[in-house]
Amino acid sequence: MADRAEIIDLSHVIEDGMTTYKGLPGPHICDFWERTSTAANYDDGSTFQIGRIDMVANTGTYLDSPFHRYADGADLSELELPSLADVPGIVIRRPWENGLAIEPQHLEGHEVAGRAVLFHTGWDRHWRSDAYFGEHPYVTPEAADWLVDHGARIVGIDSCNIDNMHVRARPIHTRLLGAGIPICEHMTGLGALPDEGFRFSAVPPKVKGMGTFPVRAYAVLG
């Protein structure tokens, strides 16, 4: 039997009460059906759990569709699978210790056309801490223009926002989502990926009328 491909998980765990983005409520996770009360429903003593979760869409590692930014943009149900699943990927390294802004010069020389472009900054080490929401790595408007002009298919980052969330504008969401390029934020584990030679997937549920939802982002090596 041939060796199975290595799969790298790039998503944070969603836990009850966690904070993904300051100002948004954390998820509430509980039982809808409890195991102890379900045995009476079955002659063979089978027990089942059905869970219930109440959360905002921007929880954990999530994907933004154009509808997140534009009322007439494609929502989650309208995203084409080829833009989300089994996409050839490339990692661009920009350690946050070397600077927070990701500029066009950090992209030049990389072939991004038709690829998932994942920015590895190392900021995920601050996940679930106050430092995570401080001055953080982000993409500049000029770099967003470069990604659109060079044909990126999907863009991800291991930071709390692909835009600089400490200013009152969101030019990166505006530019990328306006060009139909989904965005995956709050990623983790990008240091385990090679620079290229992998396939990336980040597929949300097919929900009508929503622009953002958590995903199980992962990469398949080889």
C-alpha positions in Angstrom: 0.0 0.0 0.0 1.4 3.4 -1.0 2.3 5.9 1.8 -0.6 8.2 2.5 0.0 11.9 1.9 0.8 14.1 4.9 -2.0 16.4 5.9 -1.2 19.6 7.9 -4.0 21.2 10.0 -3.9 25.0 9.7 -6.9 25.8 11.9 -7.4 26.8 15.6 -9.7 24.8 17.8 -13.0 26.4 18.6 -13.8 26.3 22.3 -16.6 27.4 24.5 -16.3 31.1 25.4 -13.1 31.8 23.4 -12.4 35.2 22.0 -11.5 35.4 18.3 -12.0 39.1 17.7 -12.4 41.6 20.6 -15.9 43.0 20.8 -17.5 39.9 19.3 -19.0 37.3 21.7 -17.4 33.9 22.1 -19.2 30.7 21.1 -21.5 28.9 23.5 -21.2 25.2 23.1 -23.5 22.7 24.9 -25.6 19.6 24.5 -29.0 19.6 22.8 -29.3 15.9 23.4 -27.4 14.5 26.4 -26.2 10.9 26.3 -27.6 10.0 29.7 -31.2 10.9 28.6 -31.2 9.2 25.2 -30.8 5.6 26.2 -34.5 5.3 27.1 -35.3 6.1 23.4 -33.7 2.9 22.1 -34.3 -0.8 23.0 -30.6 -1.7 22.6 -29.5 1.0 25.0 -27.8 3.1 22.4 -26.9 6.7 23.4 -26.3 9.7 21.3 -25.1 13.2 21.7 -26.4 16.1 19.6 -24.5 19.3 20.2 -25.6 22.9 20.0 -23.4 25.9 19.3 -24.4 29.6 19.3 -21.7 31.7 17.7 -21.0 34.6 15.4 -19.6 33.7 12.0 -16.2 35.2 12.7 -15.1 32.5 15.1 -11.8 30.6 15.0 -10.1 30.2 11.7 -12.7 31.5 9.2 -13.2 32.3 5.5 -14.5 35.6 4.1 -16.5 35.5 0.9 -17.3 38.7 -1.2 -20.7 39.0 0.6 -18.9 39.8 3.8 -17.9 43.1 2.3 -20.4 43.6 -0.6 -24.2 43.3 -0.5 -24.2 42.0 -4.0 -21.1 39.8 -3.7 -21.1 36.0 -3.7 -22.1 34.5 -0.3 -20.9 31.2 1.1 -23.4 29.2 -0.9 -22.2 30.7 -4.1 -18.5 30.2 -3.8 -17.1 27.8 -6.4 -15.3 24.8 -4.9 -12.2 25.2 -7.2 -11.5 28.5 -5.4 -11.6 26.8 -2.0 -10.5 23.2 -2.3 -7.4 21.4 -3.5 -5.8 24.7 -4.6 -2.0 24.7 -5.3 -0.4 26.7 -2.5 2.5 28.9 -1.8 3.8 30.2 1.5 5.3 33.7 1.7 7.4 34.1 4.9 7.3 37.5 6.6 8.2 37.1 10.3 6.5 39.7 12.3 9.8 40.5 14.1 11.1 41.8 10.8 8.2 44.2 10.3 4.4 44.1 10.4 3.6 45.4 6.9 3.5 43.0 4.0 4.5 45.1 1.0 4.8 44.3 -2.8 8.6 43.8 -2.5 7.9 40.7 -0.3 5.8 39.2 -3.1 8.0 39.9 -6.1 9.5 36.9 -7.6 6.7 34.6 -6.4 4.4 32.9 -8.8 0.9 33.3 -7.3 -1.4 32.9 -10.3 -4.1 30.4 -9.6 -2.7 29.6 -6.2 -3.5 29.9 -2.5 -1.2 32.6 -1.1 -0.6 32.0 2.6 1.3 34.6 4.7 3.4 33.0 7.4 4.1 35.7 10.0 4.3 33.7 13.2 1.7 35.8 14.8 -0.4 32.7 15.7 1.9 32.2 18.7 -0.1 35.0 20.4 -3.4 33.2 19.9 -5.7 33.5 22.9 -3.6 36.2 24.5 -4.0 40.0 24.7 -1.0 40.4 22.6 -2.8 38.9 19.6 -5.0 42.0 19.3 -2.1 44.5 19.5 -0.1 45.9 16.6 -0.2 42.9 14.2 1.0 41.8 10.8 -1.1 42.9 7.9 -1.1 43.3 4.1 -0.8 46.8 2.6 -3.1 48.1 -0.2 -0.3 48.0 -2.7 0.4 44.4 -1.9 -3.3 43.6 -2.3 -3.3 45.2 -5.7 -0.3 43.1 -6.6 -2.1 39.9 -5.6 -5.1 40.8 -7.6 -3.1 41.8 -10.6 -1.0 38.6 -10.5 -4.1 36.3 -10.2 -4.1 34.9 -6.7 -7.0 32.6 -6.1 -7.3 32.7 -2.3 -5.3 34.5 0.3 -4.7 33.5 4.0 -2.8 34.9 6.9 -1.9 33.7 10.5 -2.8 37.1 12.0 -5.9 38.5 13.5 -6.8 40.5 10.4 -5.4 40.8 6.9 -6.1 44.5 7.2 -4.5 46.8 9.7 -7.4 46.8 12.2 -6.0 49.8 14.1 -7.1 52.2 11.3 -10.7 53.0 10.3 -10.6 51.4 6.8 -10.4 47.9 5.3 -8.8 48.4 1.9 -7.5 44.8 1.7 -10.9 43.2 2.2 -12.3 45.8 -0.2 -9.7 45.0 -2.9 -9.5 41.2 -2.6 -13.1 40.4 -2.0 -14.0 42.9 -4.7 -11.9 40.8 -7.1 -13.7 37.6 -5.9 -10.7 36.4 -3.9 -11.7 34.7 -0.6 -9.7 35.5 2.5 -8.8 33.0 5.3 -7.9 34.7 8.6 -6.6 33.4 12.0 -4.7 30.6 10.5 -2.0 28.6 12.4 0.7 26.1 11.7 2.0 27.6 8.5 5.6 27.0 9.7 5.0 23.3 9.1 4.4 23.9 5.4 7.1 24.0 2.6 7.3 27.1 0.6 5.3 25.4 -2.2 4.4 21.9 -3.4 1.2 21.4 -1.4 -2.5 21.6 -2.0 -4.7 23.9 0.2 -8.3 23.6 1.2 -10.6 25.8 3.4 -14.2 25.0 2.7 -17.1 26.5 4.8 -20.7 25.1 4.9 -22.9 26.1 1.9 -24.9 28.7 3.8 -27.2 31.1 2.0 -27.1 34.8 3.1 -23.8 34.6 5.1 -20.4 36.0 4.1 -18.2 34.4 6.7 -17.9 31.1 8.5 -15.3 28.9 10.3 -13.4 26.4 8.2 -11.1 23.4 8.8 -8.2 24.8 6.8 -5.5 22.2 5.9 -2.8 21.4 3.4 -1.9 18.1 1.7 1.9 17.8 1.1 3.4 16.1 -1.9 
